[in-house]
C-alpha cells in the first residue's frame, strides 16, 4: 500500500461537534490531528442554514460552549449570523485554523485491520488516521421528498438549508412545504413580501411563545466584568430545563397545562375557527419538537396566506397538488422538510473490520451505538451526536460536551494501552446499552404521545432522542469502561523459517489482529 499522510486523529465536520472535538484534543495534549470539512468555511448547520429568519430556539447563554463563554450575545435567542460568528471566533481563539482542511469532503473511510488505522479518501486526497471522530451532525444533509412531477416544475425549487439568496421572492407565489422548526421561522419572514404563500401542513406543530428580547448593554457589561454572572445565568437556564425533562420522560400526562399555554398563544392571533381547527395538534405536546415563535400564527392569519392541512402529493407544471386534492399555482417551492437524521448519510462511507459499511450494519437493527459514541465492528471510530443523544427540550451543546469527555478518556485509554492498539465496542455491550435506552423510551412522550416524528426511524424506533437528563448522560459518558470493549493489537511479524518448509498442502492460517477482552489485556 502506498504511504499517505498519517495523523493520530481525523475529525470530520466543523460545526459545534467538530470544533469542540478539536479544542478538546488540544486540551488533552493531542496536536497531531486534522479537521476535514467539505465546505469552504466552518460552521456546520449554522453555515448551511441561512434562510430568512433563521435563529436558535435555545437561549444564547446555554447554546455555547462552557469553555468558551460569550458575554456579548445581542439577544436572548441568537440569530444564525451571530452563532456562525461565534464558531469562527472559537476557531480563532483556540488556534484551530492550522488543523482545518477545507473543501475536503470525505468520500470513503476503510478500516485497515493489519495496520490498525483508518484509510480516509477525501476530495482533496487520501490520508490515514489512528482514530476517527465523526462530527457530521444529524442536521447536515437535507431531505427532499420524492414528489411526482417535481422535475417538470418550471419555477424555482430549493430546500431551506440550501437557500437561494439570488432568487427574489418579492411578489412571487410561494409554496412552503412543511411546518417544522425552519418553516415557522421562514413563514413570518417572507410573508410580508410575497404575493401569495401556500403552506402545506401534514401535521400541525405545537408552538409556544418565543420570549426573545435584546440583551441590554448593562447586562453584557456585567457579564464581561464579572464572568461568574454569565455562568450563573447559564446554570439557571440549564437547571430549568433539567426539571422540565422529567415531564417528557416520566410524566407525559402532566403536560396538559403546557398545551393550554400553547393554545392561548394560537388563539390570540388566530380568530378564524376554521383555521384554528387546522392548527390544533391531535397529539400530546412534546411528542414532536416544541417550536417557539410569537410571529408564526400572526403571519398565518394574514390574507395572503393559505394553510393547506395536507401534504404535497404531486406537481403538474406550475400547479402544486395536495393530498386532499386542493391545487395552487406557484412560482417557487421551498422545502422545509428536514434532514436525514435516522439514516445518517456518513454511514454509507464507513467500511468497518468485517468489510461492510456502517449503514449495512445498521440496516436491520437501526442506528445503534455504545453510549452514543462507538459501534461494534468499527474500531477507533467515534461519532459526536450519535444515536440517542438528541434532546427535545434543551441545548445540544450540553450533550456534545459530554461526548467530548468520553472522547478525551478514550484517547487516554489508548495512551495507557500503548503501542499499536485499537478499541472495538463489544456487541453485547452495545446491545445492553441500547436495551436500557429503549426500555426507558417506552414511557416517554416521544413513545406515548401519539405522533409520528422525525425522531423515529422507518421501523418506528426512536434512535434520536436521549430519554433522560443531560446530567444522567454526562455521568454515563464520563469514563470509558474497558470492559465494554475488545482490544485489538497489530499482528506480530512472521518469523523467518528456521526449519524445513512445511508441505505445500498445509496452509498457513491467515494472520489477523488478535482480539482479546480488554479487561484481560488492560
VENJO-V580393 format. One record per residue. N is the residue number from 1. RES is the residue in three letters. SS is DSSP state (H for helix, E for strand, L for the rest). OMEGA is omega in whole degrees, -180 to 180 (* if undefined). BURIAL is + if it has 9 or more other ideal C-beta (glycine too) atoms within 8 Angstrom, else -. Layout:
# VENJO-V580393
N;RES;SS;OMEGA;BURIAL / N;RES;SS;OMEGA;BURIAL
This chain:
# VENJO-V580393
1;UNK;L;179;- / 2;UNK;L;-180;- / 3;UNK;L;177;- / 4;UNK;L;173;+ / 5;UNK;E;-180;- / 6;UNK;E;175;- / 7;UNK;E;179;+ / 8;UNK;E;-178;- / 9;UNK;E;172;+ / 10;UNK;E;178;+ / 11;UNK;E;-178;+ / 12;UNK;E;180;+ / 13;UNK;L;-178;+ / 14;UNK;L;169;+ / 15;UNK;L;180;+ / 16;UNK;H;-178;+ / 17;UNK;H;-178;+ / 18;UNK;H;179;+ / 19;UNK;H;177;+ / 20;UNK;H;178;+ / 21;UNK;H;-180;+ / 22;UNK;H;179;+ / 23;UNK;H;-177;+ / 24;UNK;H;177;+ / 25;UNK;H;179;+ / 26;UNK;H;179;+ / 27;UNK;H;177;- / 28;UNK;L;179;+ / 29;UNK;L;179;- / 30;UNK;L;179;+ / 31;UNK;L;-180;- / 32;UNK;L;180;- / 33;UNK;E;175;+ / 34;UNK;E;174;+ / 35;UNK;E;-178;+ / 36;UNK;E;-177;+ / 37;UNK;L;-177;+ / 38;UNK;L;-179;- / 39;UNK;L;-177;+ / 40;UNK;L;178;- / 41;UNK;L;180;- / 42;UNK;L;174;+ / 43;UNK;L;178;+ / 44;UNK;L;-177;+ / 45;UNK;H;179;+ / 46;UNK;H;168;+ / 47;UNK;H;-173;+ / 48;UNK;H;-178;+ / 49;UNK;L;-179;+ / 50;UNK;L;-178;+ / 51;UNK;L;179;+ / 52;UNK;L;178;- / 53;UNK;L;-175;+ / 54;UNK;L;180;+ / 55;UNK;E;-179;+ / 56;UNK;L;177;+ / 57;UNK;L;173;- / 58;UNK;L;-178;+ / 59;UNK;L;-173;+ / 60;UNK;L;-175;+ / 61;UNK;L;175;+ / 62;UNK;L;-179;+ / 63;UNK;L;178;+ / 64;UNK;L;-178;+ / 65;UNK;L;177;+ / 66;UNK;L;-179;- / 67;UNK;L;178;- / 68;UNK;L;-179;+ / 69;UNK;L;-178;+ / 70;UNK;L;-175;+ / 71;UNK;L;-171;+ / 72;UNK;L;174;- / 73;UNK;L;-175;+ / 74;UNK;L;-179;- / 75;UNK;E;178;+ / 76;UNK;L;171;+ / 77;UNK;L;-171;+ / 78;UNK;L;174;+ / 79;UNK;E;-177;+ / 80;UNK;H;-175;+ / 81;UNK;H;-180;- / 82;UNK;H;178;+ / 83;UNK;H;178;+ / 84;UNK;H;178;+ / 85;UNK;H;178;- / 86;UNK;H;180;+ / 87;UNK;H;174;+ / 88;UNK;H;179;+ / 89;UNK;H;178;+ / 90;UNK;H;179;+ / 91;UNK;H;-178;+ / 92;UNK;H;-176;+ / 93;UNK;H;-177;- / 94;UNK;L;173;+ / 95;UNK;L;-176;- / 96;UNK;L;-176;+ / 97;UNK;H;-179;- / 98;UNK;H;-178;- / 99;UNK;H;-175;+ / 100;UNK;E;170;+ / 101;UNK;E;-179;+ / 102;UNK;L;-179;- / 103;UNK;L;-178;+ / 104;UNK;L;-180;+ / 105;UNK;L;179;- / 106;UNK;E;180;+ / 107;UNK;E;-176;- / 108;UNK;E;173;- / 109;UNK;E;-177;+ / 110;UNK;E;-180;- / 111;UNK;E;176;+ / 112;UNK;E;-176;+ / 113;UNK;L;179;+ / 114;UNK;L;-177;- / 115;UNK;L;179;- / 116;UNK;L;178;+ / 117;UNK;E;178;+ / 118;UNK;E;173;+ / 119;UNK;E;-172;+ / 120;UNK;E;178;+ / 121;UNK;E;-180;+ / 122;UNK;E;180;+ / 123;UNK;L;180;- / 124;UNK;L;179;- / 125;UNK;E;-177;- / 126;UNK;E;175;- / 127;UNK;E;177;+ / 128;UNK;E;-178;+ / 129;UNK;E;176;+ / 130;UNK;E;-175;+ / 131;UNK;E;177;+ / 132;UNK;E;174;+ / 133;UNK;E;-178;+ / 134;UNK;E;-179;+ / 135;UNK;L;-178;+ / 136;UNK;L;174;+ / 137;UNK;L;-179;+ / 138;UNK;L;-177;+ / 139;UNK;L;-175;- / 140;UNK;L;-177;+ / 141;UNK;L;-176;- / 142;UNK;E;177;+ / 143;UNK;L;177;- / 144;UNK;L;-178;- / 145;UNK;L;178;- / 146;UNK;L;-176;- / 147;UNK;L;178;+ / 148;UNK;E;177;- / 149;UNK;L;-178;+ / 150;UNK;H;-179;+ / 151;UNK;H;179;- / 152;UNK;H;-176;- / 153;UNK;L;-176;+ / 154;UNK;L;-177;- / 155;UNK;L;-177;+ / 156;UNK;E;178;- / 157;UNK;E;172;- / 158;UNK;E;178;+ / 159;UNK;E;-179;+ / 160;UNK;H;-180;+ / 161;UNK;H;177;+ / 162;UNK;H;-173;- / 163;UNK;L;179;+ / 164;UNK;L;-177;- / 165;UNK;L;177;- / 166;UNK;L;-180;- / 167;UNK;L;-177;- / 168;UNK;L;-179;- / 169;UNK;L;-177;+ / 170;UNK;L;179;- / 171;UNK;L;-178;- / 172;UNK;L;172;+ / 173;UNK;E;-170;+ / 174;UNK;E;171;+ / 175;UNK;E;176;+ / 176;UNK;E;-177;+ / 177;UNK;E;180;+ / 178;UNK;L;-179;+ / 179;UNK;L;179;+ / 180;UNK;L;-174;+ / 181;UNK;L;179;- / 182;UNK;L;-175;+ / 183;UNK;H;-177;+ / 184;UNK;H;173;+ / 185;UNK;H;-178;+ / 186;UNK;H;-175;+ / 187;UNK;H;180;+ / 188;UNK;H;-180;+ / 189;UNK;H;-176;+ / 190;UNK;H;-175;+ / 191;UNK;L;-178;+ / 192;UNK;L;-173;- / 193;UNK;L;-175;- / 194;UNK;L;177;+ / 195;UNK;L;-179;- / 196;UNK;E;178;+ / 197;UNK;E;178;+ / 198;UNK;E;-177;+ / 199;UNK;E;179;+ / 200;UNK;E;-174;+ / 201;UNK;L;175;+ / 202;UNK;L;-179;- / 203;UNK;L;180;+ / 204;UNK;L;178;+ / 205;UNK;L;167;+ / 206;UNK;L;-177;+ / 207;UNK;E;177;+ / 208;UNK;E;177;+ / 209;UNK;L;178;- / 210;UNK;L;-176;+ / 211;UNK;L;-176;- / 212;UNK;L;178;- / 213;UNK;L;175;- / 214;UNK;E;174;- / 215;UNK;L;-173;+ / 216;UNK;L;177;- / 217;UNK;H;180;- / 218;UNK;H;178;- / 219;UNK;H;-178;- / 220;UNK;H;177;+ / 221;UNK;H;179;- / 222;UNK;H;-179;+ / 223;UNK;H;178;+ / 224;UNK;H;-176;- / 225;UNK;H;-180;- / 226;UNK;L;-177;- / 227;UNK;H;180;+ / 228;UNK;H;180;- / 229;UNK;H;176;+ / 230;UNK;H;178;+ / 231;UNK;H;178;+ / 232;UNK;H;179;- / 233;UNK;H;179;+ / 234;UNK;H;-179;+ / 235;UNK;H;178;- / 236;UNK;H;178;- / 237;UNK;H;179;+ / 238;UNK;H;-177;+ / 239;UNK;H;179;- / 240;UNK;H;-178;- / 241;UNK;H;176;+ / 242;UNK;H;178;+ / 243;UNK;H;-178;- / 244;UNK;H;-172;+ / 245;UNK;H;179;+ / 246;UNK;H;179;+ / 247;UNK;H;-178;+ / 248;UNK;H;-172;+ / 249;UNK;H;-175;+ / 250;UNK;L;-174;- / 251;UNK;L;-178;- / 252;UNK;H;-178;+ / 253;UNK;H;179;- / 254;UNK;H;-177;- / 255;UNK;H;-178;+ / 256;UNK;H;-180;- / 257;UNK;H;179;- / 258;UNK;H;178;+ / 259;UNK;H;179;+ / 260;UNK;H;177;- / 261;UNK;H;179;+ / 262;UNK;H;179;+ / 263;UNK;H;178;+ / 264;UNK;H;177;- / 265;UNK;H;179;+ / 266;UNK;H;-174;+ / 267;UNK;H;177;- / 268;UNK;H;-175;- / 269;UNK;H;-175;+ / 270;UNK;L;-180;+ / 271;UNK;L;-178;- / 272;UNK;L;-179;- / 273;UNK;H;180;- / 274;UNK;H;179;- / 275;UNK;H;177;+ / 276;UNK;H;-178;+ / 277;UNK;H;179;- / 278;UNK;H;-169;+ / 279;UNK;H;-180;+ / 280;UNK;L;-180;+ / 281;UNK;L;179;+ / 282;UNK;L;-178;- / 283;UNK;L;-178;+ / 284;UNK;L;179;+ / 285;UNK;L;-178;+ / 286;UNK;L;179;+ / 287;UNK;L;167;+ / 288;UNK;L;-177;+ / 289;UNK;L;176;- / 290;UNK;L;-178;+ / 291;UNK;E;-178;+ / 292;UNK;E;175;+ / 293;UNK;L;173;+ / 294;UNK;L;-178;+ / 295;UNK;L;-177;- / 296;UNK;H;-179;+ / 297;UNK;H;175;+ / 298;UNK;H;178;+ / 299;UNK;H;-179;+ / 300;UNK;H;-179;+ / 301;UNK;L;-178;+ / 302;UNK;L;-174;- / 303;UNK;L;-179;- / 304;UNK;L;179;- / 305;UNK;E;177;+ / 306;UNK;E;179;- / 307;UNK;E;177;+ / 308;UNK;E;-176;+ / 309;UNK;L;-177;- / 310;UNK;L;177;+ / 311;UNK;L;178;- / 312;UNK;E;-177;+ / 313;UNK;E;-178;+ / 314;UNK;E;177;- / 315;UNK;E;177;+ / 316;UNK;E;-177;- / 317;UNK;L;179;- / 318;UNK;L;180;- / 319;UNK;E;175;+ / 320;UNK;E;-175;+ / 321;UNK;E;-180;+ / 322;UNK;E;180;+ / 323;UNK;L;179;- / 324;UNK;L;177;- / 325;UNK;L;180;- / 326;UNK;L;-175;- / 327;UNK;E;175;- / 328;UNK;E;175;+ / 329;UNK;E;-177;- / 330;UNK;L;177;+ / 331;UNK;L;-177;- / 332;UNK;E;177;+ / 333;UNK;E;178;+ / 334;UNK;E;179;+ / 335;UNK;E;172;+ / 336;UNK;L;-168;+ / 337;UNK;L;171;+ / 338;UNK;L;-169;+ / 339;UNK;E;175;+ / 340;UNK;L;-175;+ / 341;UNK;L;-176;+ / 342;UNK;L;175;+ / 343;UNK;L;-174;+ / 344;UNK;L;-175;+ / 345;UNK;H;-178;+ / 346;UNK;H;-177;+ / 347;UNK;H;177;+ / 348;UNK;H;-173;- / 349;UNK;H;-178;+ / 350;UNK;E;-180;+ / 351;UNK;E;-173;+ / 352;UNK;L;-173;+ / 353;UNK;L;-178;+ / 354;UNK;L;176;- / 355;UNK;L;177;- / 356;UNK;L;-177;- / 357;UNK;E;176;+ / 358;UNK;H;177;+ / 359;UNK;H;178;+ / 360;UNK;H;179;- / 361;UNK;H;-179;+ / 362;UNK;L;-172;+ / 363;UNK;L;-178;- / 364;UNK;L;-174;- / 365;UNK;L;-171;- / 366;UNK;L;-178;+ / 367;UNK;L;-179;+ / 368;UNK;L;178;+ / 369;UNK;L;176;+ / 370;UNK;E;180;+ / 371;UNK;L;177;+ / 372;UNK;L;-170;+ / 373;UNK;L;-170;+ / 374;UNK;E;-177;+ / 375;UNK;L;-180;+ / 376;UNK;L;180;+ / 377;UNK;L;-179;+ / 378;UNK;L;-174;+ / 379;UNK;L;175;+ / 380;UNK;L;176;+ / 381;UNK;E;-174;+ / 382;UNK;E;178;+ / 383;UNK;E;172;+ / 384;UNK;L;-170;+ / 385;UNK;L;179;+ / 386;UNK;L;-179;+ / 387;UNK;L;177;+ / 388;UNK;L;173;+ / 389;UNK;L;-180;+ / 390;UNK;E;179;+ / 391;UNK;L;177;+ / 392;UNK;L;-173;+ / 393;UNK;L;-176;+ / 394;UNK;L;-173;+ / 395;UNK;L;177;+ / 396;UNK;H;-180;+ / 397;UNK;H;177;+ / 398;UNK;H;180;+ / 399;UNK;H;178;+ / 400;UNK;H;-178;+ / 401;UNK;H;175;+ / 402;UNK;H;179;+ / 403;UNK;H;175;+ / 404;UNK;H;173;+ / 405;UNK;H;-180;+ / 406;UNK;H;177;+ / 407;UNK;H;-178;+ / 408;UNK;H;-180;+ / 409;UNK;H;176;+ / 410;UNK;H;179;+ / 411;UNK;H;179;+ / 412;UNK;H;-179;+ / 413;UNK;H;177;+ / 414;UNK;H;177;+ / 415;UNK;H;-179;- / 416;UNK;H;-179;- / 417;UNK;H;176;+ / 418;UNK;L;178;- / 419;UNK;L;178;- / 420;UNK;L;-176;- / 421;UNK;E;176;+ / 422;UNK;E;177;+ / 423;UNK;E;-179;+ / 424;UNK;E;-178;+ / 425;UNK;E;-180;+ / 426;UNK;L;-180;+ / 427;UNK;H;-180;- / 428;UNK;H;179;- / 429;UNK;H;177;+ / 430;UNK;H;180;+ / 431;UNK;H;-178;+ / 432;UNK;H;179;- / 433;UNK;H;-178;+ / 434;UNK;H;176;+ / 435;UNK;H;179;- / 436;UNK;H;-180;- / 437;UNK;H;-177;+ / 438;UNK;H;176;+ / 439;UNK;H;178;- / 440;UNK;H;-178;+ / 441;UNK;H;-172;+ / 442;UNK;L;-176;- / 443;UNK;L;-177;+ / 444;UNK;L;178;+ / 445;UNK;H;-179;+ / 446;UNK;H;178;+ / 447;UNK;H;-174;+ / 448;UNK;H;-171;+ / 449;UNK;L;175;+ / 450;UNK;L;179;- / 451;UNK;L;173;+ / 452;UNK;L;-172;- / 453;UNK;L;178;+ / 454;UNK;L;174;+ / 455;UNK;L;-173;+ / 456;UNK;E;176;+ / 457;UNK;L;-174;+ / 458;UNK;L;178;- / 459;UNK;L;179;- / 460;UNK;L;-180;- / 461;UNK;L;179;- / 462;UNK;E;179;+ / 463;UNK;L;-172;+ / 464;UNK;L;-167;+ / 465;UNK;E;173;+ / 466;UNK;L;-175;+ / 467;UNK;L;-179;+ / 468;UNK;L;180;- / 469;UNK;L;176;+ / 470;UNK;H;177;+ / 471;UNK;H;179;- / 472;UNK;H;-179;- / 473;UNK;H;179;+ / 474;UNK;H;178;+ / 475;UNK;H;-178;- / 476;UNK;H;-177;- / 477;UNK;L;-178;+ / 478;UNK;L;-178;+ / 479;UNK;L;173;- / 480;UNK;L;178;+ / 481;UNK;L;-176;- / 482;UNK;H;177;+ / 483;UNK;H;180;- / 484;UNK;H;-176;+ / 485;UNK;E;167;+ / 486;UNK;E;179;+ / 487;UNK;E;176;+ / 488;UNK;E;175;+ / 489;UNK;E;176;+ / 490;UNK;L;-179;+ / 491;UNK;L;178;+ / 492;UNK;L;178;- / 493;UNK;L;179;- / 494;UNK;L;-179;- / 495;UNK;L;178;- / 496;UNK;L;-179;- / 497;UNK;L;179;- / 498;UNK;L;179;- / 499;UNK;L;178;- / 500;UNK;L;180;- / 501;UNK;L;178;- / 502;UNK;L;176;- / 503;UNK;L;-177;- / 504;UNK;L;-177;- / 505;UNK;L;-180;- / 506;UNK;L;-177;- / 507;UNK;L;175;- / 508;UNK;L;176;- / 509;UNK;L;179;- / 510;UNK;L;178;- / 511;UNK;L;-180;- / 512;UNK;L;177;- / 513;UNK;L;177;+ / 514;UNK;E;-176;- / 515;UNK;E;-179;- / 516;UNK;E;177;+ / 517;UNK;E;-175;- / 518;UNK;H;-178;+ / 519;UNK;H;180;- / 520;UNK;H;-177;- / 521;UNK;H;-176;+ / 522;UNK;L;*;-
